Amino acid sequence: MSDLSRLEKWVKDHPFLHELAQLEKVIWETQAGFSVPEPVLPDWAVVEEDYRRGMPLLRSEKINLPVATPAGELTAQLIRNCTVGDVPLELRQACETMAGFFAANTDPGRQVAAKLLQDDLPGIDALATAGGVNPGLLYFFGWTALRRVLTPYLAAFDAWRDDDVWQRGYCPGCGALPVMAQLTKRGKGKERLLVCNCCGLKWGYPRIVCPYCATDDQYKLAILEPEEEEHFRLDVCKNCQSYIKTYKKDGNEAVALADWATLHLDVLGRERGYKKMGSSLLAL
């Protein structure tokens, strides 16, 4: 089954997500038609010291991946394509405003990508204010494009790095906090992976530790299992009052690990008095 077929099945089972799914469909189709330049992979050894002391790859001054320009081009293309079709009206109108801003200025997409790589959110806010556009949408489309362009680099970085060395609650690629986790088969047991909603990396993390406050007090950690979603649960922490959405299966990751696809679980978490701590593009 293709990812688009899985998306359609997901929406059939969760009809309240129809509008967001229409946006995702446009994004997936646009990305599929975008040609990512052949990567020239660096020597990862230059960032080994930074990696061992907890510096995410994209925050290291020792490496400069040539991704801002293609990510800027894809950002502009995503925005243009979201001005037509079945994209929700309010979002389509916001994209029309952004498309006008992109057409009237020199390479704003590259500026957005560069600022995201530098973790310069105030810079994106200033760029959005100057153009009269929504900063959250710039952030969303910018990271969506960067994630696609970074894929071959991060796949190689992921193959190089030692997951046992990291063991941190933030992404080894970009430094973002996770909003999703996955329990995946490893030998006879299960391994817990945290999932970055920005760059898309997954990394191992202890199962009985809160990724946000690092408490391992079992009396402070609990599980909420929604009756209507047998393959998901919420891992909650009473120490920092947080939750992380957890997928309990292998397969279907393109849909199941997307933050937007489990918004109803966010509602459950909030209703139980917990807060979303991770780096959610939807919140922006």
C-alpha positions as CSV (number, residue, x, y, z in Angstrom):
1,M,0.0,0.0,0.0
2,S,1.4,3.4,-1.0
3,D,1.7,6.3,1.5
4,L,-1.1,8.2,-0.3
5,S,-3.4,5.1,0.0
6,R,-2.5,4.9,3.8
7,L,-3.4,8.6,4.1
8,E,-6.8,8.1,2.4
9,K,-7.5,5.1,4.7
10,W,-6.5,7.2,7.8
11,V,-8.9,10.0,6.8
12,K,-11.7,7.5,6.2
13,D,-11.2,6.3,9.8
14,H,-10.7,9.8,11.1
15,P,-13.0,12.1,9.0
16,F,-12.5,15.1,11.3
17,L,-8.9,15.3,9.8
18,H,-10.1,15.7,6.3
19,E,-8.9,19.3,5.8
20,L,-5.5,18.8,7.2
21,A,-5.1,15.6,5.2
22,Q,-5.9,17.6,2.0
23,L,-3.0,19.9,2.9
24,E,-0.7,16.9,3.5
25,K,-1.7,15.4,0.2
26,V,-0.6,18.6,-1.7
27,I,2.6,18.6,0.3
28,W,3.4,15.0,-0.5
29,E,2.6,15.3,-4.2
30,T,4.8,18.5,-4.4
31,Q,7.7,16.8,-2.6
32,A,7.4,13.8,-4.9
33,G,7.8,16.0,-7.9
34,F,10.8,17.9,-6.5
35,S,14.3,16.8,-7.5
36,V,16.6,16.9,-4.5
37,P,20.3,17.6,-5.6
38,E,22.7,14.7,-5.2
39,P,24.3,15.2,-1.8
40,V,28.0,15.6,-1.3
41,L,28.4,13.9,2.1
42,P,30.8,15.4,4.6
43,D,33.2,13.5,6.8
44,W,31.0,13.1,9.9
45,A,34.1,12.7,12.1
46,V,34.5,16.5,12.1
47,V,31.4,16.7,14.3
48,E,32.1,13.7,16.5
49,E,33.3,15.8,19.5
50,D,30.2,18.1,19.2
51,Y,28.0,15.0,18.9
52,R,29.4,13.4,22.0
53,R,28.9,16.5,24.1
54,G,25.3,16.9,23.0
55,M,25.5,19.3,20.1
56,P,22.9,18.6,17.3
57,L,24.3,18.3,13.8
58,L,22.6,21.4,12.4
59,R,23.8,23.5,15.3
60,S,27.5,22.6,14.9
61,E,29.7,25.4,13.5
62,K,32.0,22.7,12.1
63,I,29.7,21.7,9.3
64,N,27.7,23.5,6.6
65,L,25.3,21.4,4.6
66,P,24.4,23.0,1.2
67,V,20.6,22.7,1.7
68,A,19.3,26.3,2.1
69,T,19.0,27.1,-1.6
70,P,17.0,23.9,-2.7
71,A,15.0,24.1,0.5
72,G,14.1,27.7,-0.3
73,E,13.0,26.6,-3.8
74,L,10.8,23.9,-2.4
75,T,9.3,26.2,0.2
76,A,8.2,28.6,-2.5
77,Q,6.8,25.7,-4.6
78,L,4.9,24.3,-1.6
79,I,3.3,27.7,-1.0
80,R,2.4,28.2,-4.6
81,N,0.8,24.7,-4.8
82,C,-1.2,25.4,-1.6
83,T,-3.0,28.4,-3.2
84,V,-5.1,26.0,-5.4
85,G,-7.0,22.8,-5.1
86,D,-8.7,21.4,-2.0
87,V,-6.6,23.2,0.6
88,P,-8.8,24.7,3.3
89,L,-10.0,28.3,2.3
90,E,-8.4,30.2,5.2
91,L,-5.1,28.5,4.7
92,R,-5.3,28.9,0.9
93,Q,-5.8,32.7,1.4
94,A,-2.8,32.8,3.8
95,C,-0.7,31.0,1.2
96,E,-1.8,33.5,-1.5
97,T,-0.5,36.3,0.6
98,M,2.8,34.4,1.1
99,A,3.1,33.6,-2.6
100,G,2.8,37.3,-3.4
101,F,5.5,38.1,-0.8
102,F,7.8,35.4,-2.3
103,A,7.2,36.7,-5.8
104,A,8.0,40.3,-4.9
105,N,11.2,39.6,-3.0
106,T,14.6,38.1,-3.6
107,D,14.8,34.5,-2.4
108,P,12.9,34.7,0.9
109,G,12.6,30.9,0.9
110,R,16.4,30.6,1.2
111,Q,16.3,33.2,4.0
112,V,13.7,31.1,5.9
113,A,15.8,27.9,5.4
114,A,19.0,29.6,6.6
115,K,17.3,31.1,9.7
116,L,15.8,27.7,10.6
117,L,19.3,26.1,10.2
118,Q,20.6,28.8,12.6
119,D,17.7,28.3,15.0
120,D,16.9,32.0,14.4
121,L,13.2,32.2,15.2
122,P,13.2,35.9,15.9
123,G,14.7,36.4,12.4
124,I,11.8,34.5,10.9
125,D,9.3,36.6,12.9
126,A,11.0,39.7,11.6
127,L,10.9,38.5,8.0
128,A,7.2,37.6,8.3
129,T,6.4,40.9,9.9
130,A,8.1,42.8,7.1
131,G,6.2,40.8,4.5
132,G,2.8,40.9,6.3
133,V,2.7,37.0,6.4
134,N,2.0,34.5,9.1
135,P,5.3,33.5,10.8
136,G,4.0,30.1,11.9
137,L,3.2,29.2,8.3
138,L,6.7,30.3,7.2
139,Y,8.1,28.1,9.9
140,F,5.8,25.2,8.9
141,F,6.6,25.3,5.2
142,G,10.3,26.0,5.8
143,W,10.7,22.9,8.0
144,T,8.6,20.8,5.6
145,A,10.9,21.7,2.8
146,L,14.1,21.4,4.8
147,R,13.1,17.9,6.0
148,R,12.7,16.7,2.4
149,V,16.1,18.2,1.3
150,L,17.9,17.1,4.4
151,T,16.8,13.4,4.0
152,P,19.9,12.0,2.3
153,Y,22.2,13.9,4.6
154,L,20.4,12.8,7.8
155,A,20.1,9.2,6.6
156,A,23.9,9.1,6.3
157,F,24.4,10.9,9.6
158,D,22.0,8.5,11.2
159,A,23.9,5.5,9.9
160,W,27.2,7.0,11.2
161,R,26.2,8.1,14.7
162,D,26.1,6.0,17.8
163,D,22.6,6.0,19.2
164,D,23.8,4.8,22.6
165,V,26.0,7.9,22.9
166,W,23.2,10.3,22.5
167,Q,20.4,9.3,24.9
168,R,19.0,12.8,25.1
169,G,15.5,14.1,25.0
170,Y,16.1,16.4,22.0
171,C,16.9,15.6,18.4
172,P,20.5,14.8,17.4
173,G,19.8,16.3,14.0
174,C,18.3,19.7,14.7
175,G,17.8,20.0,18.5
176,A,14.0,20.0,18.5
177,L,12.0,18.4,21.2
178,P,9.9,15.4,20.1
179,V,6.1,15.3,20.0
180,M,5.9,11.6,19.0
181,A,7.5,8.3,20.0
182,Q,7.4,4.8,18.7
183,L,7.7,1.4,20.3
184,T,9.4,-0.8,17.7
185,K,10.5,-4.4,17.7
186,R,14.1,-5.0,18.8
187,G,15.1,-8.7,19.3
188,K,12.5,-10.2,21.7
189,G,11.5,-6.8,23.2
190,K,10.6,-3.3,22.2
191,E,12.8,-0.2,21.7
192,R,11.5,3.3,22.3
193,L,12.3,5.8,19.5
194,L,11.7,9.5,19.8
195,V,10.6,11.2,16.6
196,C,11.5,14.7,15.5
197,N,8.6,16.6,14.0
198,C,11.0,19.1,12.4
199,C,13.8,17.3,10.6
200,G,12.3,13.8,10.9
201,L,15.1,11.9,12.6
202,K,14.3,9.1,15.1
203,W,16.6,8.2,18.0
204,G,16.6,5.8,20.9
205,Y,15.7,6.8,24.4
206,P,15.0,4.8,27.6
207,R,11.5,3.6,27.8
208,I,10.8,4.5,31.5
209,V,12.3,8.1,31.5
210,C,10.4,11.3,30.7
211,P,12.1,12.9,27.6
212,Y,11.3,16.4,28.8
213,C,12.3,16.5,32.5
214,A,14.4,13.2,32.5
215,T,12.7,11.8,35.6
216,D,12.9,8.1,36.0
217,D,10.6,7.9,39.0
218,Q,8.1,5.2,38.1
219,Y,5.6,6.7,40.5
220,K,5.6,9.9,38.4
221,L,5.2,8.1,35.0
222,A,2.0,6.7,33.7
223,I,0.3,5.5,30.5
224,L,-3.1,6.6,29.1
225,E,-4.5,4.2,26.5
226,P,-7.4,5.6,24.4
227,E,-10.1,3.0,23.7
228,E,-10.6,4.2,20.1
229,E,-6.9,4.0,19.1
230,E,-5.5,0.5,19.9
231,H,-2.2,1.3,18.3
232,F,-1.5,4.5,20.3
233,R,-1.0,5.6,23.8
234,L,0.0,8.7,25.7
235,D,3.1,8.4,28.0
236,V,2.5,11.0,30.7
237,C,4.7,12.5,33.3
238,K,3.3,13.8,36.6
239,N,6.6,15.5,37.4
240,C,6.5,18.1,34.6
241,Q,2.8,17.5,33.6
242,S,3.7,16.6,30.1
243,Y,2.7,13.9,27.6
244,I,4.1,12.4,24.5
245,K,2.1,10.5,21.9
246,T,3.4,7.0,21.3
247,Y,2.8,4.7,18.3
248,K,3.0,1.0,19.3
249,K,3.5,-0.6,15.9
250,D,6.0,-0.9,13.0
251,G,4.8,0.2,9.6
252,N,2.5,3.0,8.4
253,E,5.0,5.5,9.9
254,A,4.5,8.2,7.2
255,V,0.9,8.8,8.5
256,A,0.9,7.4,12.1
257,L,4.0,9.4,13.2
258,A,2.7,12.7,11.7
259,D,1.7,15.1,14.5
260,W,-1.4,16.3,12.6
261,A,-2.8,12.7,12.3
262,T,-3.3,12.4,16.1
263,L,-4.7,15.7,17.1
264,H,-7.5,14.0,18.9
265,L,-4.9,12.5,21.2
266,D,-3.7,16.0,22.0
267,V,-7.2,16.8,23.1
268,L,-7.2,13.7,25.4
269,G,-3.9,14.8,26.9
270,R,-5.2,18.3,27.6
271,E,-8.4,17.0,29.1
272,R,-6.4,15.0,31.6
273,G,-4.4,18.0,32.6
274,Y,-1.2,17.4,30.7
275,K,0.6,19.7,28.3
276,K,2.3,19.3,24.9
277,M,6.0,20.0,25.3
278,G,7.5,19.0,22.0
279,S,8.3,21.2,19.0
280,S,5.0,21.0,17.1
281,L,4.8,22.8,13.8
282,L,1.0,22.8,14.2
283,A,1.2,24.9,17.4
284,L,3.1,27.5,15.5
